[in-house]
Amino acid sequence: MRCAITQPTFLPWLGWFDLIDNVDTVVLLDTVQFEKRSWQQRNRMKTSKGLQFLTVPVQSSGRFEQKIKDVQIAEEFSPASILGKIKSSYSSAPYFSNVFKEIKDIFVDTYAGDKLMTLNLKLIEYFATKLNVSTPMIKASELKVAGARGEYLANICLKIGASTYVSTMGARNYLLEDFKHFVHNDVSVLLYEYESPIYPQLHSPFESKASALDLVMMVGPDSGQVMRSGIHVLSELLSNH
């Protein structure tokens, strides 16, 4: 069984969804330390001025070591502000009306003090449905696994019965350093890379790193097919050493 272990980001980009579409199970890594201004609280959308961040403010003062699962949305959170920015950028998109109405319900039902993880999960589940991605998701916090860094990931694989761990290329160096833990658990490691396809997009030139929100707004029911037309490459970790 192949698994991916990835942080539950806010409005993930296509590569995030394509990764989990290529495994049997995804473990949402909610047990690691939250980093302010990270992908957990912001992502990029296409605007007339290029890619710009859409951000959810969080409570971070005095909470330096808080884990992702514990992060709360800050008092200054404004669903109206976020929705206004989305509307401003996508009101002329072909599938704006339906998509906006559906994500509006998610944001309006979110309040200051709510867990950021809860909001992110609702959005992930919504866009996974739009992209026809049905990979089962498990929270790392539910697994009660010990270890640090690569050892922790290898132990998660062992816990859920995964024989192959699929990771993004960005983790290559520390996975090489911690590879012995995967060997010990008899888990092979594959490195994943994704290149987004070019699809119709507002405000040229085309930008490939926008949130999946962009694709769904633009091509609607064809979003999953378009995502899968991108280039994704899997290679063995040690073959890159």
C-alpha positions in Angstrom: 0.0 0.0 0.0 1.2 3.5 -0.9 0.7 6.4 1.5 1.5 10.1 1.6 2.0 12.0 4.8 1.4 15.7 4.3 0.4 18.8 6.3 -3.3 19.9 5.9 -2.8 23.1 4.1 -5.2 26.0 3.4 -6.7 25.9 -0.1 -4.0 23.5 -1.5 -2.6 23.7 -5.0 -3.1 21.1 -7.7 0.1 19.3 -6.8 -1.1 18.6 -3.3 -4.3 16.9 -4.6 -2.5 15.1 -7.4 -0.1 13.6 -4.8 -2.9 12.2 -2.7 -4.7 11.0 -5.8 -1.6 8.8 -6.5 -1.6 7.0 -3.2 -4.0 4.6 -1.3 -4.1 6.5 2.0 -3.1 10.0 3.0 -2.1 10.9 6.6 -2.7 14.5 7.5 0.3 15.6 9.5 -1.4 17.7 12.2 1.1 16.8 15.0 4.1 18.9 13.9 4.8 22.4 15.0 2.8 25.1 13.3 4.9 27.7 11.4 3.4 31.2 11.0 2.9 32.4 7.5 3.1 28.9 6.2 0.8 27.0 3.8 -1.3 26.0 6.7 -2.8 29.5 6.9 -2.4 30.9 3.5 -2.3 30.1 -0.2 -2.1 31.9 -3.6 -4.9 32.8 -5.9 -4.8 34.3 -9.4 -5.6 38.0 -9.5 -5.3 40.8 -12.0 -1.9 41.6 -10.3 -0.7 38.0 -10.5 -0.5 35.5 -7.7 -1.5 36.9 -4.3 -1.9 35.4 -0.9 -5.2 34.7 0.7 -4.5 34.4 4.4 -6.4 33.2 7.5 -5.2 35.1 10.6 -4.4 32.8 13.6 -3.7 33.1 17.3 0.1 32.8 17.6 1.3 35.2 20.3 2.9 33.1 23.1 2.1 29.9 21.3 5.4 29.3 19.5 5.5 25.6 19.9 1.8 24.9 19.2 1.0 22.0 16.9 -1.0 22.4 13.7 -4.0 20.6 15.3 -4.2 23.1 18.1 -4.0 26.4 16.1 -7.0 28.6 16.5 -8.3 31.3 14.1 -7.7 34.8 15.4 -10.3 37.4 16.4 -9.6 39.5 13.3 -10.8 36.7 11.0 -13.3 38.1 8.5 -15.2 35.7 6.2 -16.5 38.7 4.4 -13.0 40.0 3.7 -11.8 36.6 2.3 -14.9 36.1 0.3 -14.7 39.6 -1.1 -11.2 39.0 -2.3 -12.2 35.7 -4.0 -15.2 37.4 -5.6 -13.1 40.3 -6.8 -10.7 37.9 -8.6 -13.1 35.3 -9.9 -16.5 36.9 -10.5 -16.0 36.5 -14.2 -14.9 32.9 -14.0 -17.2 30.4 -15.9 -18.1 28.4 -12.7 -17.9 31.3 -10.2 -21.6 31.2 -9.1 -21.8 27.6 -7.9 -18.3 27.4 -6.5 -18.6 30.7 -4.7 -21.9 29.8 -3.1 -20.5 26.5 -1.8 -17.3 27.8 -0.4 -19.2 30.8 1.0 -21.1 28.4 3.3 -17.8 27.0 4.6 -16.3 30.4 5.4 -19.5 31.8 6.9 -19.8 28.9 9.2 -16.2 29.5 10.5 -15.6 31.8 13.5 -12.8 33.3 15.5 -11.6 30.7 18.0 -12.4 27.7 15.7 -9.5 25.4 14.9 -7.7 26.3 11.7 -7.5 22.5 11.0 -11.3 22.3 10.9 -11.6 25.0 8.3 -8.7 23.5 6.2 -10.3 20.0 6.3 -13.7 21.3 5.1 -12.0 23.0 2.2 -9.8 20.0 1.4 -12.8 17.7 1.4 -14.8 20.2 -0.8 -12.0 20.5 -3.4 -11.2 16.8 -3.3 -14.8 16.2 -4.3 -14.6 18.7 -7.1 -11.4 17.0 -8.4 -12.9 13.5 -8.0 -10.2 12.6 -5.5 -11.5 9.9 -3.0 -8.3 8.8 -1.2 -9.0 8.0 2.4 -7.6 10.6 4.9 -6.4 9.9 8.5 -5.2 12.4 11.0 -1.7 11.7 12.4 -2.9 12.7 15.8 -5.3 9.8 15.8 -2.5 7.2 15.3 -0.6 7.8 18.5 2.8 7.2 16.9 6.1 8.2 18.4 9.4 9.3 16.9 11.1 12.4 15.4 11.4 13.5 11.8 12.0 10.6 9.4 11.6 8.0 12.2 8.2 9.4 12.9 7.1 9.1 9.3 8.4 5.6 9.0 6.6 4.6 12.1 3.3 6.1 10.7 3.8 3.9 7.6 4.3 0.9 9.8 1.2 1.7 11.9 -1.1 1.9 8.9 0.5 -1.0 7.0 2.0 1.0 4.2 4.9 -0.6 2.3 5.7 2.6 0.2 5.9 6.2 1.3 5.4 8.8 -1.4 7.0 12.2 -0.5 7.5 15.5 -2.2 11.0 16.2 -3.6 11.5 19.0 -1.1 12.0 16.4 1.7 14.7 14.5 -0.1 17.7 15.5 2.0 16.3 14.7 5.4 14.7 11.5 4.1 18.2 10.4 2.9 19.6 11.2 6.4 16.8 9.2 8.0 16.5 6.5 5.4 17.6 3.8 7.9 14.2 4.1 9.7 12.3 3.2 6.5 14.7 0.3 5.9 14.1 -0.9 9.4 10.3 -0.8 8.8 10.7 -2.4 5.3 9.2 0.7 3.7 10.4 2.0 0.3 10.4 5.7 -0.4 9.3 7.4 -3.7 9.9 11.0 -4.5 7.1 12.8 -6.3 7.2 15.8 -8.6 4.3 17.6 -10.3 4.0 20.0 -13.2 0.7 21.6 -13.6 -1.0 21.5 -17.0 -1.9 24.8 -18.7 -5.6 25.4 -18.6 -7.9 28.5 -19.2 -7.1 31.1 -16.7 -8.1 34.7 -16.0 -5.6 37.5 -16.1 -2.8 36.3 -18.4 0.0 35.2 -18.3 -0.7 31.7 -17.0 0.5 31.0 -13.4 0.9 27.4 -12.4 1.2 27.6 -8.6 -2.3 28.9 -7.8 -4.7 27.1 -5.4 -6.9 24.4 -6.8 -9.6 27.1 -6.3 -8.4 28.6 -9.6 -8.9 25.4 -11.7 -12.3 24.6 -10.2 -13.5 28.2 -10.8 -12.3 28.0 -14.4 -13.2 24.5 -15.7 -15.7 23.2 -13.2 -16.6 19.5 -13.7 -13.5 18.9 -15.9 -11.2 19.9 -13.0 -10.2 16.3 -12.1 -9.4 15.4 -15.7 -7.3 18.5 -16.2 -5.4 18.0 -12.9 -4.5 14.4 -14.0 -3.3 15.7 -17.4 -0.4 17.3 -15.6 3.0 15.7 -15.5 3.8 13.7 -12.3 7.0 11.8 -11.9 7.8 9.2 -9.2 11.4 8.2 -8.6 13.1 6.0 -6.0 14.8 8.0 -3.2 18.1 6.1 -3.4 18.3 6.4 -7.2 18.6 10.2 -6.7 21.4 9.9 -4.1 
